[in-house]
Amino acid sequence: MSTINRQLRLKTRPEGLVQRANFDLVEQPLDELQDGEVLVRTLYISMDPTNRVWMRDIPQYMPPVAIGEVMRGFGLGRVVKSRSSRYSEGDLVQGLIGWQDYLVINDSAKGYVRLPADPGIPLPTLLGACGMSGVTAYYGMTDIAPVKAGETLVVSAAAGSVGSIAGQIGKIMGARVVGIAGGADKCRYLVDELGFDAAVDYKAENWKQALKEATPDGIHVNFENVGGEIMAAVMSRMVIGGRVALCGLISGYNSDGRASDNYSVIIIKRLIVSGFLVLDYTKTKEAVQALAGWIREGKLKAEETVADGLENAPEVINRLFDGSHRGKLLLKIASDM
Ligand code: NDP
């Protein structure tokens, strides 16, 4: 009997928050494997802000997901059948798995990394602190805008996947680290559990004053994840010659958020603003080794929020925008063997 693959295919482009009705849940029998092919069982799908951007028909770094196409998404799966010389049954595969239960790839498929059956790191962490999120933070903090000991680093969306790691790397580098996050609980978490020096709750009144008080020497490095009003407030506190790792602008992903037209601060403060994409990074192996080492040494805390069920992906993705998760947001699709 053939295996049934469930897939979430984009039906309509969401306006605002993502709805179940924007997707068709399609059940499809899988064909027998051909020579050189492997069948991968999806275990976890990474819930990323970029998924929301891929649903939009706007210019971006990859083509938008087409109507009728399986939703593109990073994930982790295990090879359950192999007719390949490159992959063996039991291997883990990481890459663009898509929002589906199974994936068939062949030996020459690009964009997939084969990992040993037992990588020595918990699987959710492989997609979070030791995966794309952690590597993005590492790339930003080591190559794009490294912070020096004694300088002040501000990180926005600081209790999230990339931000929580970027801030902790800042502490490892000896900086004063200030996180910006929504709500008192997240701010307490940043200071009490992750060791940030201060945290600013952008949902509280007078948060701009709190940012000022938390950065008495100004801000040397901004690890920017949010954009909009938060970015403007941080930029206004930058020192002359400050550096900005422009990682993401999540406040605009659900809307036609217009780019700020206030670039004059970049001139006035002679700032160095570097946009970057983790896809360009060439030292991923080094980054994962460093991140895993810090976790083992107790210098870096990895946290994941794991939701369940492929069919829930269109709702779970919205948790990136309402702030109801901490650390890496993942969707568990199947239990591991
Ligand atoms: P997170 O786990 O940080 O989740 C997103 C967080 O953003 C939420 O928890 C929420 O936290 C905050 N947020 C959402 N909407 C708003 C808003 N309107 N105003 C303020 N805060 C908001 O996601 P990731 O770590 O995966 O991604 C963080 C950023 O990094 C994104 O901008 C993403 O696009 C970017 N990124 C960039 C990469 C690159 O290669 N350049 C690679 C990966 C990610 P809170 O509760 O504090 O509001």
Boltz pocket constraint, residues with backbone or C-beta under 6 A from the ligand:
constraints:
  - pocket:
      binder: B
      contacts: [[A, 47], [A, 48], [A, 49], [A, 50], [A, 132], [A, 133], [A, 136], [A, 157], [A, 158], [A, 159], [A, 160], [A, 161], [A, 162], [A, 163], [A, 180], [A, 181], [A, 182], [A, 183], [A, 186], [A, 224], [A, 225], [A, 226], [A, 230], [A, 246], [A, 247], [A, 248], [A, 249], [A, 250], [A, 251], [A, 252], [A, 276], [A, 277], [A, 278], [A, 279], [A, 319], [A, 320], [A, 321], [A, 322], [A, 323], [A, 324], [A, 325], [A, 327], [A, 328], [A, 329]]
      max_distance: 6.0
